[in-house]
């Protein structure tokens, strides 16, 4: 199922101009997107009702395997898009020109150059998405549960939360199975990619590919692509906003008659929900700064130093994100339990969750910082050293100041991720230490979609603010420089 | 300022010798150029002096300071070698102004604020950029950036200056000016300088000493004129501009010199040799501009006097180079190239090879 989904996703390549809008699902908190979809496209969702009850047309079922797959595809689509677009952007433009010079049209360019060069990227993103789908927790919990559909992660979560004794052995066993499965996929991926790199990479600088002329297909394709973004991201977000502000979302009564601030005031009044907000904000704020600070040092150490273990560092920095989040949660639970000190301090405390979330997501900071560092001319380091600066002085006065834009991006990305991430902490969160994500799972399980929608919207707003502040600053600076 | 001596540097990577017994001395206050094609080990040698590259064996001394000694396991970190280095990309810190870039080595040495100000101004005046102290590197032209890089390398008054192809990012015209300017500056400061380039014109124009490197080895060392006129090997002769090669058998001439019989070439070619050339075949290198060409008119005049100057030759191809003419000539069955400042007329010419023009090389 997941494989079909992946393959389906990868038939994107020709449509690069779709642009950053396709990346929206990567930044919209996943739970928010799921709740938005459920509230509109779910079996009792607003648009489903409108469609089947009012128009008497056959309805779809989101709470089924195909339904979950479609949403899963939407959520993981940016991964495929990023992988493929990276290949296309780095691709040799003269190859496509050579096809044209030989008399081939667009179709021929696609068939003989674009698709073959994308083959490895497609394989790569397929495996990556397959691995991601193996570990999804939110989707089956929100959409699968009502229909009795369980995935590994949601099954483990269910057993854990439903059992009388904490931590039944089956969860650990299942987590290990999941870990082995996902690690296996990633090992296969790295093996395949190593083989591919031999043929794909070219050190020569080549002009970028010219955009493919679409002619009369231009408008319909643009509308199709825009419509896709609207249906999958924009409308669900609007639905989320609607759902959070009414007592009940139904087609029987117009929404404006059910307008109500109850969900919002509940977030403010209910100490659990309120605490979830402040805790998440705290973790995101501290976590993003601390993680980026540590990862930036680790990155510089790994790529610009004579440190003995520097070659193993990149692998260590990448691995956490490759590990399924729920496995991470079980791992940290045991770690805090077994290691008496400082485990006892971290168990049942916010700092423990902070640690788990930061370690799990530090890969993202590394992924932003490493390419930025690689673009810095190594002669700058040497120039500092030749001037008499040691490693630390060079890092402090030259490397890190030049990485500033990347550091800011990494911090925004970390903040956004820490606000939305939840699966590593589902087993760690206790009363007093709830986070937005875990509280949403629990509140949803209680059958209260209204507050969940409001919390999801809070997540979306936090992300929006972080993005605006982070990237708005960059834009402002650019504008000032031009002025 | 102390001299720089590099002794027996070696480095092997797999089965390739990157540095093969590289051994030279840069005398106090002189300008030495490491010249060679890319991959010959010249930048590796320079970076070994700077401290960014650790060879397998050898020593590097600067005055009485030991910078590197492989046998003793001594490798002074680059930041403590206190040399001035200018990189190929200039490596100006883009987040600092010109003034801050130049002050950087001084700040690291914890110089006083006034001293830094004074020194930065002095050095920037030296490179004629005193009015651009507040500009950022991206606001400068390539030539200015190169001068800022030089100013930064000089600001802490190093005792030796290392330059890694500093002109490679400049256009031809600017390169020529920068060359003259740097040579004058180096002479004025009297700073011991090592310069790396693959451009033979730069090397010939600027250096007191040229070290030609090939496959990790120094294959020829000497003054520019010596290296140019007596290349010693075919590689050096070809690398330092155009060259004719004449191969034949040598025999002793009456006046203590030698004569070379070249198959297919009428007459013999006179040459001098310090050591007697063996019985085997000898190859001579003759620079195209060293050939004496007598044009058709001059030739006719000589003929009328019944005294033909040199061997008759046919012009097979003419190339206009702007300031000179390059000719391909057929002399007997031998093809030669010649450079002349003036255009030769139509018809046959006469070629003479003088004794000074030819030098013995080994292949």
Interface residues (C-beta under 8 A of the other chain):
Chain A: X377 X379 X380 X382 X383 X384 X385 X386 X387 X388 X389 X390 X393 X397 X398 X401 X402 X404
Chain B: X50 X51 X52 X77 X78 X79 X80 X81 X82 X83 X84 X85 X87 X88 X89 X91 X92 X93 X94 X95 X104 X105 X108 X109 X149 X152 X153 X156
